Amino acid sequence: GRRASLKGDAEKETPATEPLSKGESLVWEEEDGRATLTLTFTLREARKAGLAKAVRVFETFEAEIHHLETRQAKNPTHTTEVLDFFVRCDVHNSDVSILINSLKKVADDVKTHREERVPWFPKKMRDLDKCHQLINKYEPDLDHGHPGFTDPEYKKRRAFFTDLAFNYRAGDPLPRVEYTAQETATWREVYGKLSSLYATHACKQYLEAFQQLEKCCGYQEDSIPQLQDVSRFLKAERTGFQLRPAAGLLSSRDFLASLAFRVFPSTQYIRHSSSPMHSPEPDCCHELLGHVPMLADKEFAQFSQAIGLVSLGSSDAEIEKLATLYWFTIEFGLCKENGSIKAYGAGLLSSYGELVYALSNKPEHKPFEPELTAIHAYQDQTFQPVYFVAENFEDAQAKLQKYALKIKKPFFLHYDPLTCSVEVLNTAQKIKNTLGQMKQEVKTLCFALEKMS
């Protein structure tokens, strides 16, 4: 009843649909329809009835208060009972204007502080359970050109893998799959053909990791490696990256968000047996032969996570640019090595034809510059006419970091490897805590260097 009464009073004076005035905007909008709001206002007789009335407004609209601060008003009139308030709270989107109007009835100088509205993004590992939007235009049920479009048995098998991925939750053991003889035969053909090229076409980081995967994770022609074994190897022995089942090609925003947490969404199905050397969509050949060896390299893992972290909270336009950067680096990237050009991109290292083509004289090779690469058109139907060549991974990462600083956001983020979570650095205390952790790490490194000297 109290809510209905306040709502009715506010609507009589100012319609709920009235846009917020300048300076009155949401901090960011969460996916459940709630928004974070930052408010300042002044209360007279704050220690008496004033505070109770203001609190009642927040209670009525079920606002969740995250931060509340008070201080003596700058210009108090005849009494010390005048206080200024700062409140940061969550409230349902539809109630924002009404809450503000209701607060104006019991408080003076009500203002909200302008911060940009940004898309929802995951902040904890378990939030990745919500990042499963698929781009399904290449799937066998919808793509008439897909090799498995007319194969009902293949479609049935794909539905099995889709269920595995959609039922998976963060923390669950990765599902083990018993692959069929036909699936293993397809893997054998792809594995044998591609592995014959790696010695001359792949970068040294890939070759070193590939040897370790053959030794520790059962990489061989006659069996398809299990995600569980590969993920354990990456996380515990190499770079902290882990795999997560994916039903297919994820949206750019959801895929990049996973990388921020050192999680790589990996498909478990394999391409159709009629087309072993080409797949219109990612499959386990692409993931296990293309991506995984590079994710076992520390510099490359850092580079991949950096792209993911930059994507969190970015606008749709920036996501498109970051996805293009991802395409020309992690998927189709080339790098210099002892005067030669080698491949490190997963799209190349899992495609026999394009790997040979990319290192030939047929395509154009350009130096990797993020500002130019991010706006370059790419091909997803045929071989690329242009490939971008990095001096090395360290140089590519430095350039990416410089590019990331130009992306405007109303906040800064920090990834905590201990909790595998992302923290929004929006208070001085959070920044001090993070700085303290970094200082301790630097101190340890300085002691180690001093001892060596």
Secondary structure, 3 states (H helix, E strand, C coil): CHHHHHHHHHHHHCCCCCCCCCCCCCCCECCCCEEEEEEEEEECCHHHHHHHHHHHHHHHCCCEEEEEEEEECCCCCCCCCCEEEEEEEEEEHHHHHHHHHHHHCCCEEEEECCCCCCCCCCCEHHHHHHCCCECCCCCCCCCCCCCCCCCHHHHHHHHHHHHHHHHCCCCCCCCCCCCCHHHHHHHHHHHHHHHHHHHHHECHHHHHHHHHHHHHCCCECCECCCHHHHHHHHHHHHCCCEEEECCCCECHHHHHHHHHCCEEEECCCCCCCCCCCCCCCCCHHHHHHHHHHHHCCHHHHHHHHHHHHHHCCCCHHHHHHHHHHHHHHHHCCEEEECCEEEECCHHHHCCHHHHHHHCCCCCEEEECCHHHHCCCCCCCCCCCCEEEEECCHHHHHHHHHHHHCCCCCCCCEEEECCCCEEEECCCHHHHHHHHHHHHHHHHHHHHHHHHHC
